[in-house]
Structure formats: C-alpha cells, structure tokens
Amino acid sequence: MRTVMVGMIARRLLIFVFAALLLFQLVDWLPWRDGSRLMIADLKNDGKVTAYPVNRKLNMDGDTFTVKELYTTSKRAAIRYALRKQEKDGWSFPTASVKLLDASGKELVQHGSSSSEVPWGEHGWIYFDPLPAGTNKLTLRYEWYDRQGELPILLKKGESAE
C-alpha cells in the first residue's frame, strides 16, 4: 500500500513539473510577448513616432509575408512584419531581400532587422532610412533569386505618440 502511495505522489509531481514547463513555453508564444513594446519604446527615443496600420499580405510561393505596421520618426522608418511559412522547417527569411521604395522609385537604405521564430513562422522588424517629407505612398519590393513580389503601401495615419 505504501509503494502505491509513493508511486502516485511521484507521478503527480512529475505531471505538475512537466505542466509547469509547458506553461512557460506557452507564455513565450503569446502575441503580446513579441517585443513590439520594446521596439516602439526604442523608436520613441528618436522623438515623435507616427504609426501607419498596413496589414497587407504578399504571397511568396505559398509563404505569406504580412506588413503589420509602418512606424516613422525623424531618424528612421520601421516595418513590423509577420511571416507565415508553409513548411515549418523550411527556408530562413532573408530580410535583405525586402526593399522599400518611395513614390519616385528611390530605394530607402535598410539599416538592420530583428526577428523571432514562432512555431508558424516568424515576426520581426526591418529598419530603413527616414521617409522623405510628404511621402504618402511606398512600395515594398521583395527580390530573392527567382522569388519576387511588390506590395503598394498607402500611408494613412493610425496614431501618434511622443
């Protein structure tokens, strides 16, 4: 009887430990944990931040690249994106393949990017030169070997923050 009781307690303890470990993993997948608040706070160090909700999708051979928002400051522009991959362990997304062009076709220089992997793909940020004054239309161009696509972006203000 005593060994049965010890076995039951050990089994319940193991279940509790593994459930707690799974809970910590689940918290990492929550959408509000993608680092967006930290990135926006970093943009606020540049001064006034203007957010443009975009939510436009670009199909890339079955994978879906979504431009969530565009943020602008006097010093830089930033795109927050999500990538949903068709194959979980497929190719890694080359952010250098993303180009941002103003209405005249001039390419804004990319200055860096960051991303986080999630089970369905990745989400991240790509940073560019600041937008020229009076810009109301941009084109996101994707070029990587034989994969290409363009996505027009019309700028409509969403929110501003100091």
Secondary structure, 3 states (H helix, E strand, C coil): CHHHHHHHHHHHHHHHHHHHHHHHHHHHCCHHHCCHHHHHHHHHCCCCEEEEEEEEEEEECCEEEEEEEEEECCCCEEEEEEEECCCCCCCCCCHHHEEEEECCCCEECEEEEEEEEECCEEEEEEEECCCCCCCCEEEEEEEECCEEEEEEEECCCCEEEC
